[in-house]
Amino acid sequence: MKKIFLSVFPVGAAAALCLWYFDNSAAPSGSFFSDKIGLVMAFGRLAGIVAALGVMGQLLLVSRAAWLEPLFGLDRLTRFHHKAGLIIPLALLIHPPLVVWHHVMQTGNGFIAQYLAVLGWADVLAAACGEFLIIVAVILSLPFARHRLSYEAWHRAHLGAYIGLALSIGHQLELGMDLNAGLPYFVWTWYALYIFTLVNLAWGRALKPLWRYHSRKFVVEKIVPETTEVESIWITGRDMASLQAEAGQFAILRFWAPGFKLQAHPFSISRLPDGKYLRFSIKKSGDFTTSVHNSLKPGTPVIIDGPHGVFTEKKCLGDKALLIAGGIGITPLRSLGERLRASGKDCVLLYANRAQKDIVFRRELEELEDLGGLTVHHILNSDPEWTGEKGSIDADRIKRLVPDFAERDAFLCGPPPMMTALTAALTGLGVSRTRIHSEVFSL
Ligand SMILES: Cc1cc2nc3c(=O)[nH]c(=O)nc-3n(C[C@H](O)[C@H](O)[C@H](O)COP(=O)(O)OP(=O)(O)OC[C@H]3O[C@@H](n4cnc5c(N)ncnc54)[C@H](O)[C@@H]3O)c2cc1C
């Protein structure tokens, strides 16, 4: 079933392009491909169609659809969405000048005069505003701008792209000659693609989490401090087992209380799901997480979007695993380690922190060690009282502490520079890239 859904958009997009080509090259007027004027219009329209297909594809990538997300993982899909989005402004910037140029060649008007005249046509001005909003959203997602903006500001600009799409649909349907020139198969395919995209988006992003919330009544049952900066939120509800949450996955949480409702944030499951509770452990790192620490109360309802992610036991193909965590990156590895050792795999955890007071789940990790199947090494880089491993985790330390590292699947989660350095260290030690799995705390 998943494969069928997976092929709907590529097949539909290819069909739309073929239908568009054949319909237009066989048009009675022969206009599109017969001369230079027709050719310019053809490319102008093609750019518009590619931009619209690009936007639909982008929306599907972040739709959190159940037929797509488990195959690749939400984080990889989101990263692909960030890169693939660049094609849209290119196509959007090409579309208007080519169409205007076509009309200039037909009418003999000046380019600017013709541009302004075109803007006066039905729905074109709205589409131009929509194009502007979409391009702004893409530009603000480029690294140079993204790093200067707060997540919320960037997110609001991104929501503007949805308004941009809504503004442009009228133009596609009303004015796009391709859609109303009596070419029914193309039109039907186009409508079907939009319906498929929007249904998946609405279901995955809004209706499914809301329906689950309504039927399961998720609620914060208790809040337990772990360190001075981290506390665990225990969430329960009806029929929690049916969520089929796996250790290592994450969910996007929206606490339904004043001051929290407008924001949804991702957090990893930090304890093996037991069919009754999901536990998330949250470090104070900004506005939202600080308010969670300061004002979230037991009894608060929660909308859970997820679980998501493929950083799970299924990635561990051998009998042994090497888990490497930095700071709050322990959360998915804490639950994954518990799952792997329960499945009889041999796990070693290297856990890096600044000082002993920063170690999250210290007692729980000791208890898991006592059960067997998990060995934990703490590595601290700025605790004068610490007599154990000091410094950072690098290739030499991995070789010394985990001599059989080459036989292990590696799972990493920590600050981005640490993950980059560790991936390089492991590949430098000859570990295949396919056996290194990482969870990045950024979508
Ligand atoms: C897959 C995943 C799993 C995570 N698991 C944990 C965990 O178990 N424990 C934990 O403490 N933290 C976890 N995080 C990080 C956590 O989501 C951020 O620390 C939190 O959202 C920061 O919000 P803030 O407003 O407090 O901080 P800010 O200072 O506003 O944000 C800090 C950074 O967090 C990211 N961020 C902020 N808001 C969002 C959002 N709504 N959606 C996505 N990213 C956002 C951005 O990259 C931002 O630059 C996880 C992140 C991801 C992507």
PDBQT file of the ligand as one rigid body, heavy atoms in Angstrom, charges set to zero:
ROOT
HETATM    1  C1  LIG A 501      13.947  15.196  16.398  1.00  0.00    +0.000 C 
HETATM    2  C2  LIG A 501      14.217  16.095  17.592  1.00  0.00    +0.000 A 
HETATM    3  C3  LIG A 501      14.251  15.549  18.846  1.00  0.00    +0.000 A 
HETATM    4  C4  LIG A 501      14.507  16.380  19.946  1.00  0.00    +0.000 A 
HETATM    5  N1  LIG A 501      14.529  15.843  21.187  1.00  0.00    +0.000 NA
HETATM    6  C5  LIG A 501      14.765  16.626  22.263  1.00  0.00    +0.000 A 
HETATM    7  C6  LIG A 501      14.760  16.091  23.593  1.00  0.00    +0.000 A 
HETATM    8  O1  LIG A 501      14.528  14.915  23.796  1.00  0.00    +0.000 OA
HETATM    9  N2  LIG A 501      14.992  16.930  24.630  1.00  0.00    +0.000 N 
HETATM   10  C7  LIG A 501      15.246  18.277  24.429  1.00  0.00    +0.000 A 
HETATM   11  O2  LIG A 501      15.437  18.993  25.414  1.00  0.00    +0.000 OA
HETATM   12  N3  LIG A 501      15.275  18.795  23.193  1.00  0.00    +0.000 NA
HETATM   13  C8  LIG A 501      15.023  18.011  22.107  1.00  0.00    +0.000 A 
HETATM   14  N4  LIG A 501      15.013  18.553  20.848  1.00  0.00    +0.000 N 
HETATM   15  C9  LIG A 501      15.318  19.981  20.698  1.00  0.00    +0.000 C 
HETATM   16  C10 LIG A 501      14.079  20.796  21.056  1.00  0.00    +0.000 C 
HETATM   17  O3  LIG A 501      13.067  20.580  20.099  1.00  0.00    +0.000 OA
HETATM   18  C11 LIG A 501      14.464  22.268  21.063  1.00  0.00    +0.000 C 
HETATM   19  O4  LIG A 501      15.435  22.442  22.043  1.00  0.00    +0.000 OA
HETATM   20  C12 LIG A 501      13.287  23.134  21.394  1.00  0.00    +0.000 C 
HETATM   21  O5  LIG A 501      12.340  23.078  20.361  1.00  0.00    +0.000 OA
HETATM   22  C13 LIG A 501      13.811  24.556  21.608  1.00  0.00    +0.000 C 
HETATM   23  O6  LIG A 501      12.745  25.460  21.727  1.00  0.00    +0.000 OA
HETATM   24  P1  LIG A 501      12.937  26.820  22.539  1.00  0.00    +0.000 P 
HETATM   25  O7  LIG A 501      11.883  27.773  22.109  1.00  0.00    +0.000 OA
HETATM   26  O8  LIG A 501      13.031  26.527  23.987  1.00  0.00    +0.000 OA
HETATM   27  O9  LIG A 501      14.362  27.313  22.111  1.00  0.00    +0.000 OA
HETATM   28  P2  LIG A 501      14.832  28.266  20.882  1.00  0.00    +0.000 P 
HETATM   29  O10 LIG A 501      15.996  29.000  21.423  1.00  0.00    +0.000 OA
HETATM   30  O11 LIG A 501      13.640  29.059  20.427  1.00  0.00    +0.000 OA
HETATM   31  O12 LIG A 501      15.206  27.251  19.815  1.00  0.00    +0.000 OA
HETATM   32  C14 LIG A 501      16.463  26.594  19.796  1.00  0.00    +0.000 C 
HETATM   33  C15 LIG A 501      16.526  25.765  18.518  1.00  0.00    +0.000 C 
HETATM   34  O13 LIG A 501      15.573  24.691  18.616  1.00  0.00    +0.000 OA
HETATM   35  C16 LIG A 501      14.954  24.470  17.347  1.00  0.00    +0.000 C 
HETATM   36  N5  LIG A 501      13.520  24.701  17.478  1.00  0.00    +0.000 N 
HETATM   37  C17 LIG A 501      12.903  25.686  18.158  1.00  0.00    +0.000 A 
HETATM   38  N6  LIG A 501      11.580  25.565  18.064  1.00  0.00    +0.000 NA
HETATM   39  C18 LIG A 501      11.350  24.478  17.292  1.00  0.00    +0.000 A 
HETATM   40  C19 LIG A 501      10.173  23.839  16.826  1.00  0.00    +0.000 A 
HETATM   41  N7  LIG A 501       8.958  24.283  17.123  1.00  0.00    +0.000 N 
HETATM   42  N8  LIG A 501      10.307  22.750  16.028  1.00  0.00    +0.000 NA
HETATM   43  C20 LIG A 501      11.527  22.288  15.690  1.00  0.00    +0.000 A 
HETATM   44  N9  LIG A 501      12.681  22.839  16.121  1.00  0.00    +0.000 NA
HETATM   45  C21 LIG A 501      12.595  23.920  16.902  1.00  0.00    +0.000 A 
HETATM   46  C22 LIG A 501      15.572  25.446  16.366  1.00  0.00    +0.000 C 
HETATM   47  O14 LIG A 501      16.615  24.790  15.679  1.00  0.00    +0.000 OA
HETATM   48  C23 LIG A 501      16.113  26.538  17.252  1.00  0.00    +0.000 C 
HETATM   49  O15 LIG A 501      17.201  27.176  16.657  1.00  0.00    +0.000 OA
HETATM   50  C24 LIG A 501      14.738  17.765  19.760  1.00  0.00    +0.000 A 
HETATM   51  C25 LIG A 501      14.691  18.294  18.473  1.00  0.00    +0.000 A 
HETATM   52  C26 LIG A 501      14.411  17.481  17.394  1.00  0.00    +0.000 A 
HETATM   53  C27 LIG A 501      14.334  18.066  16.034  1.00  0.00    +0.000 C 
ENDROOT
TORSDOF 0
